[in-house]
Amino acid sequence: MTVAFATGAPSACTQTWAGFDWTLVYQHVHRLQMRIAKAVEQ
């Protein structure tokens, strides 16, 4: 198996931590935590 592209973060990344929409990040994390909790219950 060969990798046709470089792995890792791009060197020309212009987004910083301050540039993230943290409200959206927290919503996604909360949703995923709920999915994990439900899966563990079963």
Legacy VTK file of the C-alpha trace (Angstrom):
# vtk DataFile Version 3.0
C-alpha trace
ASCII
DATASET POLYDATA
POINTS 42 float
0.000 0.000 0.000
1.361 3.410 -0.912
0.395 6.852 0.291
-0.220 9.288 -2.551
-0.222 12.380 -0.361
1.758 13.787 2.517
0.392 13.192 5.976
0.293 15.652 8.842
-0.618 19.304 9.095
-0.100 21.453 6.009
2.769 23.904 6.336
0.686 26.724 4.857
-2.022 26.465 7.526
-3.350 29.956 8.211
-5.955 29.125 10.845
-5.012 29.647 14.473
-6.653 28.376 17.647
-8.404 31.730 17.982
-9.904 31.243 14.517
-11.959 28.193 15.455
-15.692 28.483 16.082
-15.492 27.128 19.632
-19.267 27.065 20.118
-19.522 24.680 17.180
-16.612 22.601 18.496
-18.280 22.259 21.915
-21.554 21.231 20.247
-19.810 18.499 18.244
-17.929 17.246 21.305
-21.132 17.134 23.354
-22.958 15.234 20.597
-20.132 12.711 20.314
-19.975 12.271 24.092
-23.699 11.480 24.125
-23.254 8.916 21.351
-20.406 7.271 23.264
-22.406 7.219 26.510
-25.372 5.605 24.769
-23.149 3.014 23.114
-21.514 2.107 26.437
-24.903 1.691 28.152
-26.008 -1.061 25.802
LINES 1 43
42 0 1 2 3 4 5 6 7 8 9 10 11 12 13 14 15 16 17 18 19 20 21 22 23 24 25 26 27 28 29 30 31 32 33 34 35 36 37 38 39 40 41
